[in-house]
Amino acid sequence: MIKSKKLLTSLSLSTLLISSAIHAETAPEKTDVLLIGGGIMSASLGTMLEDVQPDWKQIMVEKLDGVALESSNGWNNAGTGHSANMELNYTPERADGTIDVSKALEINEAFMISRQFWTSQVKNGVLNNPRSFINSTPHMS
């Protein structure tokens, strides 16, 4: 058992509500989904599951003192969506000199699925003002 604080999180269609810190031994007994870590991946999965299974009890646990303090922290490159169209690290050169674009295509497809999810969240009123969370940023690799 982790001795550090854990956060009980309730996910709903309109909000990600983080309640006061609790210890593991006081967590509810019945849980349908246990989300490990308070980052963007757990928050996104919880939001998606809320859409398809709103009656499921979800618990999010985080060992740190707050959410989004590791990989999901903005200073750690979180919050960036990559379409993989201009990322050289996704298109390595093979020994024969050709370029392998398979990883770039895979990442681009995942990004397009994410955009579809965000669009559904805007249409359903879960998210507002798309420009507040998705913007094109010109960059070079």
N, C-alpha and C positions, 0 to 999 in steps of 0.2 A: 504494500500500500504506500502510495506517495504521501509524504507528510506535509507537503506544501499545500497552499490554498487551492481550492478548485472553484470554478464558477458554474453555477447552474444557469443554463440559458434556455429561454423559451423563445422559439421561433414562430412567428405568425406571418400571415400574408402581408401585413402592413409594416411590420417592424421587427428588428432584431433587438430583443430586450434582454439586457444582462442584469440579473438580480444580484443581491449581495453575495459575497463570497461565502461558501459553505465548506465544511470538511467532508471528505469522502464517506465517513461513517454516518452522516446524516442525509445522504442522497436517497431519493425515493427508491423503493424496492422494484417497482415495475417500470421498465424502460423499453421502448420499442427500438429506439435508435440511440446509440452512444457515439457522440462525435468527439474524437480525441483531438484536442488542440483548438484554441480560440482564434484561428486564422481564417483567411479568406476561403480556403478550400472547405473547411467545416461549415462556415457560414453559408457558402454557396450551395453545398450539398443539402444542408438543412432547409434552406429556402426552396430548393427544388422538390425535396421530399414533402414539404408542407403543401405544395401545389397538388401533388398526386395522392398523398395520404394525410389529410389534415387532422385525422383522429389519432395519429400516432403520437406517443409521448417521446419527446426528444430531450436529451440531456447533452450539454457540451461541457467538457472538463478541460481546464487549462492549468498547467503546473506553475505558470508565472503569475505575477501579481496583476496582470491585465491581459486583454486580448490584443492580438496583432502586434506582438512585440518582437517577433523573430522574422521569419521570411516574409510575412505579410506587412511588415513595417515599410512605409513609403521610402525610407532611406535605404532599404535593402532591395530595391528594384521591384517592389510589390506594386500592384495596381497598374501594371503595364500589360497590355494585351498585344501579342505579336501575331501579325498576319503572316509572317515569315517570308514575305516577298522580297525583302532586301537584306536578309540576315545571312552573311557568308558562313557563319558557323553551322547553319542548317543545310548548307549545300557544299559538302566537301568534294574536293577533287580526287578522283580515283587514280590509281597507279597508271592507267592507260591515258590519262589526260581528260577524260570525260567528267562531267559534273553529276553527282548523285543528288537529285532533287526530292527523293522520297520523303525525307524527314520534313522538308519545307512544306510539301503537300499535306502531310499528316497534321502538322501544326496549323496550317491555314484552314483545314477542314474543322479542326477543333475550335479555332477562333470564330469561324462562321457560325458554328453551333452556339457558341457563347453569345454572339450577337443576336441570334434568334431568341435565346432565352431572355436576354435583356429587353428585347423588343416586346416579348410577351409580358414581362414585368411592368413595362411602361403602359402598355395597353390595358392591363388589369389594375392600374393605379398603385402598384406596389412601389415602383420607382417613379420619380418625377424628374423633369428637366434632364433629358439625356446628355446635354452638353456639360452637365456637372460631373459626369462620370465616364464619358467616352469622347475622346477627341483625337483626331489624326495629328501626329507629330512627325514632321519631316526629320529624317535622320540618315546618317550614312553609317555603313558597317565597316 
